[in-house]
Amino acid sequence: MVGTQFDQPPLGAQGPTKRICENCGITVDWHAKACPYCGHVYGLQTSMQIPKTRNIWPAIGGVLILVSGVLAILMGLMFVVFPDDTGALDSTEDPVLSQEAWQVCGGVGVVFGIVAVFGGVFGIMRKQLVLVVVGGVFGILGFGMFVGSALAAIGLVFVYMGRHDF
C-alpha cells in the first residue's frame, strides 16, 4: 500500500513496508527519515510552517512616500494656479521663467506626485516593490514643498529595510 508522510503503515503487515517518495516518486522504506535518492525529509516537522512575521517598515515607508506625493501635488497645483506668486515675475527685468513655464513645471510636479502617491499605496499594501521604488524616486523628484524629497528618501530606506515582505 502506498502511504504519505502522515499515513501509518498497514496494520498486520509483516516485514518492512514501502512508500513512494512525494518528491521524486521512487519507492523507499516506510521507516526512512529521508529519501535516500532526493533527500526529501518525512515526518511532522516538515509540515509545520513557521508563520512569516511581517515588518512594519514597508508600511512606514509607504506612508512617507504617500505624504511626499501629496506634498508634490500641492506644490505643483500651487505653481499651476498661482504662477505669479513665485516672485520671479515681479522684477522689472526679464523674468527667469514665464508664466507658462511655471505652469508646466507645476504640471510635471503634479504628475510626479500622483506616481508617488500610487507608490506609497503599494508600499502600504506590500505589493509590487518595483512600483514602490519608482514612486519613491518620483516623490524625491517632485520636491513636495521641499520636505517631500526628504520624506520620500527616508521612505525608500524603510522600504528597503522591509523588502522581504513584498
Backbone as a ProteinNet text record, in pm:
[ID]
protein_1_A
[PRIMARY]
MVGTQFDQPPLGAQGPTKRICENCGITVDWHAKACPYCGHVYGLQTSMQIPKTRNIWPAIGGVLILVSGVLAILMGLMFVVFPDDTGALDSTEDPVLSQEAWQVCGGVGVVFGIVAVFGGVFGIMRKQLVLVVVGGVFGILGFGMFVGSALAAIGLVFVYMGRHDF
[TERTIARY]
84.1	0	88.9	54.2	131.3	86.6	181	147.6	202.7	151.7	205.6	275.9	328.9	408	323.5	190.6	106.5	36.7	42.4	-21.3	59.3	-9.1	56.3	76.6	174	190.5	67.6	38.9	-80.1	-74	-191.2	-198.5	-182	-114.3	-97.7	3.7	74.9	173.5	299.3	354.6	478	594.2	702	819.6	805.2	908.6	906.3	808	741.8	651.3	721	668.3	729.6	635.1	691.4	613	678.6	601.2	652.8	688.6	809.4	856.8	770.7	724.2	639.5	715.1	845.7	925	973.8	1031.7	1091.4	1014.6	921.8	840.1	903.3	1018.6	1086.4	1036.3	1023.9	978.6	1091	1058.1	1156.4	1096.5	1180.4	1136.5	1048	942	847.3	914.1	1008.4	1068.7	1184.6	1213.5	1321.8	1282.7	1376.8	1353	1361.3	1437.5	1453.1	1470.8	1435.9	1453.4	1602.1	1655.3	1798.2	1835.7	1736.5	1764.4	1761.2	1656.7	1643.8	1662.1	1659	1679.7	1554.3	1436.3	1311.5	1292.7	1265.4	1253.1	1106.8	1083.9	949.2	927.3	803.2	769	692.7	644.8	562.5	640.8	772.2	848.3	852.4	834.2	836.8	705	596.9	468.1	437.9	509.4	483	558.5	485.2	544	555.4	668.7	683.4	612.7	521.6	449.2	544.1	522.8	607	566.2	661.4	632.2	649.3	560.8	564.9	624.3	714.5	775.1	683.1	701.2	625.4	693.2	821	900	837.7	787.4	729.2	608.4	529.4	412	454.1	554.7	603.2	662.5	742.4	798.9	691.3	587.7	477.4	405	383.8	316.7	402.5	534.1	621.2	624.2	626.6	624.1	489.1	381.6	248.1	240.3	291.5	289.6	374	489.2	572.3	497.8	421	342	233.4	166.1	61	123.2	239	306.1	349.8	395.8	434.8	313.3	199	76.8	36.7	41.7	4.9	98.6	226.7	322.5	303.1	279.8	255.6	129.7	23.6	-100.3	-80.1	3.1	31.8	99.8	191.5	257.3	162.3	68.7	-25.4	-127.4	-181.2	-289.1	-235.9	-124.1	-70.5	71.4	90.2	227.3	288.2	206.1	258.5	314	277.1	320.1	458.6	529	659.8	766.6	741.2	839.2	927.4	936.3	1023.7	964.3	832.4	767.7	751.7	790.2	770.4	882.1	993.7	1106.7	1084.6	1155.5	1141.1	1217.7	1315.2	1389.8	1315.7	1369.5	1306.4	1291.8	1174.9	1156.3	1242.8	1280.7	1360.9	1279	1157.3	1065.6	934.3	875.7	747.4	636.3	520.4	405.5	374.5	383.7	355.3	458.3	583.8	687.4	663.6	621.9	589.9	472.3	374.4	259.3	299.5	389	436.3	512.6	598.4	671.6	574	470.2	369.1	296.3	266.7	201.6	289.7	418.1	511.9	516.5	515.5	514.7	390.4	275.4	151	160.2	211.6	225.3	321.1	434	528.8	463.4	383.3	314.5	214.7	143.2	46.9	118.6	231.3	308.3	356.9	401.9	449.2	334.6	216.5	101.4	71.2	70.9	46.9	156.5	280.7	390	373	329.6	306.6	194.6	88.7	-22.7	22.7	100.9	152.7	248.6	321.6	411	334.5	225.9	142.9	83.5	43.3	-14.8	91.1	218.6	330.5	318.3	290.3	277.3	361	415.3	487.2	600.5	707	821.5	877.1	877.3	931.6	849.8	717.3	633	652.4	678.1	703.2	832.6	935.4	1063.6	1048.3	976.6	953.4	876.6	774.8	700.1	788.7	879.7	971.7	1064.9	1115.4	1203.8	1126.9	1004.1	923.6	886.4	871.9	848.8	968.7	1088.9	1210	1216.5	1188	1196.1	1082.7	971.8	858.3	878.2	977.1	1016.9	914.3	788	683	709.7	702.4	726.2	866.9	955.4	1096.1	1116.9	1014.3	1022.5	992	913.4	871.9	987.4	1091.2	1207.3	1272.9	1288.4	1348.9	1258.6	1127.9	1034.5	1039.4	1043.7	1048.5	1179.3	1290.8	1419.3	1419.3	1366.2	1356.4	1261	1152.1	1057.6	1121.1	1207.1	1276	1369.7	1431.4	1516.9	1432.9	1315.9	1228.7	1179	1145	1100.6	1214.3	1336.2	1449.8	1467.2	1447.2	1461.4	1358.1	1239.6	1135.2	1109.4	1210.1	1190.3	1150.9	1178.4	1145.5	996.4	921.3	777.2	698.6	765.2	694.5	686.8
-116.8	0	123.4	221.8	345	439.1	497.8	588.6	726.6	818.1	953.5	976.4	1092.2	1115.7	1112.3	1123.4	1122.3	987.9	899	768.3	677.6	583.4	481.1	358.6	273.8	152.3	64.3	-17.2	-103.1	-196.5	-211.3	-296.8	-443.3	-517.3	-659.7	-694.5	-598.7	-627.4	-685.3	-786	-847.6	-788.1	-753.1	-701.5	-553.8	-497.3	-354.1	-322.5	-210.7	-164	-53	-21.6	78	195.8	304.6	422	484.1	563	633.7	775.1	813.7	947	1052.5	1147.9	1254.5	1347.4	1351.5	1445.7	1385.2	1263.9	1206.4	1086.3	1028.4	918	780.8	768	639	570.9	436.9	361.6	354.5	391.3	389.7	316.7	279.5	211.6	304.6	246.5	324.4	396.3	336.1	390.5	486.5	510.4	603	744	814.9	953.9	1048.8	1007.9	1089.6	997.6	1045.5	968.9	961.4	840.1	828.8	880.2	905.3	947.5	1099.4	1162.7	1307.9	1387	1317.9	1386.3	1443.9	1418.9	1469.1	1411.8	1499	1458.2	1427.7	1313.5	1273.8	1303.5	1320.3	1342.2	1472.1	1492.4	1608.6	1738.8	1734.4	1857.2	1928.7	1858.2	1924.2	1991.1	1951.5	2011	2133.7	2153.9	2268.8	2389.6	2489.2	2609.7	2714.8	2778.2	2888.8	3008.1	3070.4	3182.7	3296.5	3353.9	3462.7	3590.5	3651.6	3777	3890.7	3986.4	4099.9	4219.4	4286	4405.8	4524.9	4624	4747.9	4843.6	4815.5	4908.7	4941.5	4845.1	4881.9	4973.9	4953.3	5039.2	5181.7	5194.6	5328.3	5395.9	5322.2	5377.8	5417.1	5334.3	5366.4	5493.1	5511.3	5633.1	5755.6	5745.7	5859.6	5893.8	5791.8	5816.2	5875.7	5827.6	5881.5	6028.7	6063.3	6203.6	6289.8	6238.1	6316	6338.9	6240.7	6257.5	6361.8	6361.7	6462.4	6602	6614.8	6745	6789.4	6696.1	6729.9	6774.7	6709.5	6750.4	6891.2	6918.3	7051.8	7159.8	7131.7	7228.6	7249.5	7142.2	7154.2	7232.7	7208.7	7284.8	7432.1	7458.6	7597.6	7667.8	7599.4	7659.3	7673.5	7579.5	7586.1	7697	7706.1	7801.4	7942.3	7953.6	8084.8	8105.1	8109.3	8122.8	8260.7	8362.7	8497	8512.8	8425	8437.4	8377.9	8340.6	8280.5	8384.3	8510.2	8614.7	8640.3	8550.4	8567.9	8666.2	8684.7	8772.2	8914.7	8942.7	9074.2	9172.1	9123	9211.8	9291	9401.2	9485.4	9429.1	9345.5	9285.8	9163.7	9102.2	8984.8	8874.3	8812.9	8705.1	8584.2	8511.3	8390.9	8286.8	8266.7	8173.8	8245.8	8222.8	8283.5	8212.9	8274	8216.8	8075.8	8055.4	7923.7	7820.1	7863.8	7770.2	7725.4	7819.3	7781.4	7684	7705.4	7615.5	7476.5	7470	7340.6	7269	7343.2	7281.6	7231.8	7309.1	7265.4	7140.4	7132.5	7013	6889.9	6906.6	6795.3	6752.8	6850.8	6819	6741.7	6777.7	6705.8	6561.3	6541.6	6405.5	6324.2	6383.8	6314.3	6280.3	6371.8	6346.3	6232.4	6224.2	6115.6	5980.4	5974.3	5849.8	5813.3	5913.8	5888.4	5840.3	5896.1	5851.5	5704.5	5665.9	5525.4	5435.7	5481.2	5403.9	5388.1	5493.8	5486	5390.1	5390.5	5298.3	5153.7	5126.9	4991.1	4952.3	5048.6	5020.6	4982.9	5052.6	5021.3	4881.6	4845.2	4712.9	4603.8	4641	4547.6	4468.2	4538.5	4475.6	4554	4486	4546.2	4637.8	4577.9	4651.9	4750.2	4711.7	4799.9	4927.7	4916.4	5035.5	5123.9	5063.8	5141.9	5220.9	5156.2	5224.6	5337	5310.3	5414.3	5530.2	5500	5605.4	5685.8	5619	5689.8	5782.1	5735.6	5819.1	5939.9	5918.8	6031.2	6124.8	6070.1	6155.2	6243.9	6189.5	6270.1	6379.4	6344	6440.7	6542.1	6511.3	6602.4	6717.9	6713.9	6814.5	6837.7	6833	6842.3	6936.2	7064.3	7167.6	7155.3	7094.9	7075.5	6977.7	6947.3	6846.5	6709	6707	6581.6	6497.9	6563.2	6487.6	6409.9	6475.4	6406.7	6294.2	6318.9	6214.1	6093.6	6118.2	6007.4	5930.1	6000.4	5931.9	5845	5896.7	5817.3	5699.9	5724.7	5617.3	5505.6	5542	5438.6	5356.1	5418.9	5343.9	5243.8	5287	5196.2	5082.3	5112.7	5008	4908.8	4957.5	4867.9	4777.5	4832.8	4752	4639.3	4659.8	4558.4	4494.4	4495.5	4445.9	4299.1	4221.4	4078.9	4052.3	4153.8	4136.9	4148.9	4183.6	4200.5	4068.2
0	0	0	-79.3	-91.2	19.8	90.9	200.1	176.1	251.1	250.3	381.7	403.3	523.1	649.8	640	758.2	778.9	678.2	689.9	782.2	840.1	921.2	832.5	866.2	786.7	800.4	700.6	706.4	827.6	892.3	1011	971.5	1053.5	1032.6	926.4	876.1	772.7	835.8	773	820	742.1	811.3	743.3	710.7	651.3	622.1	510.1	523.4	418	341.1	228.7	140.7	121.4	80.9	41.4	-81.2	-151.3	-267.8	-223.5	-253.9	-216.6	-285.8	-208.3	-263.2	-356.1	-341	-417.8	-549.6	-545.3	-667.3	-722.1	-642.6	-690.9	-681.5	-620.1	-605.3	-478.1	-481.1	-364.8	-262.4	-137.4	-28.4	90.6	184.7	306.4	388.5	448.3	526.2	643	707.7	828.3	800.1	673.2	639	680.5	740	782.2	663.5	561.2	441.5	321.9	205.5	82.5	51.2	29.3	0.7	-138.4	-223.2	-358.9	-375.2	-319.1	-338.4	-209.5	-93.1	34.3	96.4	37.4	94.8	235.4	333.1	472.6	502.2	571.3	610.1	757.2	794.5	934.3	952.8	1071.9	1101.8	1098.2	1124.8	1129.7	994.8	883.7	753.6	721.9	785.4	752.8	836.4	944.5	1029.7	976	933.1	879.4	990.3	998	1091	1030	1103.5	1044.9	1010.6	894.1	847.5	919.4	985.7	1053	953.8	964.2	874.3	947.5	880.2	935.4	917.4	999.6	988.2	890.6	855.6	775.5	639.7	562.2	433.1	446.7	551.3	570.8	606.2	692.8	728	604.4	528.6	405.9	307	294.2	204.4	245.7	375.8	424.3	394	416.1	388.9	239.9	155.2	11	-29.5	30.1	3	40.9	157.8	202.6	109.3	66.3	-26.7	-157.9	-201.2	-323.5	-308.3	-194.3	-169.6	-166	-101.7	-97.3	-236.7	-319	-456.2	-537.1	-516.7	-586.5	-543.8	-413.7	-364.5	-419.2	-419.9	-471.5	-622	-694.5	-838.4	-867.8	-790.9	-810.3	-777.9	-678.9	-644.9	-762.9	-830.1	-945.9	-1064.7	-1078.8	-1190.3	-1168	-1046.9	-1019.6	-993.3	-923.1	-886.1	-940.2	-1070.2	-1122.3	-1095.2	-1072.2	-1047.7	-907.3	-814.6	-675.5	-650.3	-754.5	-735.8	-708	-737.6	-714.2	-834.4	-926.5	-1042.6	-1142.8	-1139.8	-1237	-1185	-1060.7	-1001.8	-1035.4	-1079.7	-1105.2	-1233.6	-1245.2	-1363.8	-1482.9	-1456.3	-1566.5	-1619.6	-1721.6	-1782.2	-1678.8	-1673.5	-1576.2	-1610.7	-1506.7	-1526.4	-1601	-1558.2	-1624.9	-1651	-1764.5	-1795.3	-1716.7	-1719.9	-1650.4	-1700.5	-1828.1	-1886.1	-1841.7	-1829.8	-1786	-1641.9	-1556.4	-1418	-1414.9	-1501.2	-1505.2	-1555.1	-1651.8	-1699.8	-1589	-1517.5	-1404.7	-1298.6	-1274.5	-1178	-1224.2	-1354.3	-1407.5	-1395.3	-1419.1	-1402.9	-1256.4	-1165.7	-1022.4	-981.6	-1039.6	-1009	-1057.2	-1177.6	-1230.9	-1143.8	-1106.5	-1019.1	-885.6	-833.3	-706.7	-716.2	-827.6	-846	-849.9	-920.5	-925.5	-785.3	-708.8	-572	-482.4	-498.7	-418.2	-447.2	-574.6	-608.1	-550.4	-558.2	-499.5	-349.4	-281.8	-138	-102.5	-180.8	-155.7	-172.5	-277.6	-297	-185	-132.4	-20	105.4	131	247.5	233.1	110.4	86.7	72.8	66.4	49.4	-80.9	-188.9	-320	-420.1	-517	-629.5	-584.6	-534.4	-483.1	-585.9	-712.2	-816.2	-825.7	-817.9	-823.9	-701.4	-587.3	-466.3	-481.5	-534.3	-554.6	-657.2	-766.1	-867	-804.5	-724.5	-656.5	-562.9	-493.2	-404.5	-480.9	-594.4	-675.9	-728.9	-774.1	-822	-706.9	-586.8	-470.3	-441	-459.7	-441.4	-548.2	-673	-782.1	-780.6	-713.2	-707.9	-612.1	-530.7	-431.6	-321.9	-345.1	-244.7	-129.1	-153.4	-51.7	6.5	-67.7	-33	82.7	157.4	263.7	204.9	98.9	37.7	-12.7	-62.7	-111	2	116.3	231.3	280.6	283.5	328.3	234.8	104.7	8.9	21.5	44.2	59.5	184.9	294.4	417.8	396.7	323.5	293.6	213.4	118.6	41	128.8	227.6	319.9	398.6	446.2	520.4	431.8	307.3	214.8	191	178.7	160.4	282.2	400.7	523.1	528.3	471.6	473.8	339.3	250.8	113.8	107.7	211.7	208.7	229.4	265.9	284.3	154.7	45.9	-81.5	-154.1
[MASK]
++++++++++++++++++++++++++++++++++++++++++++++++++++++++++++++++++++++++++++++++++++++++++++++++++++++++++++++++++++++++++++++++++++++++++++++++++++++++++++++++++++++

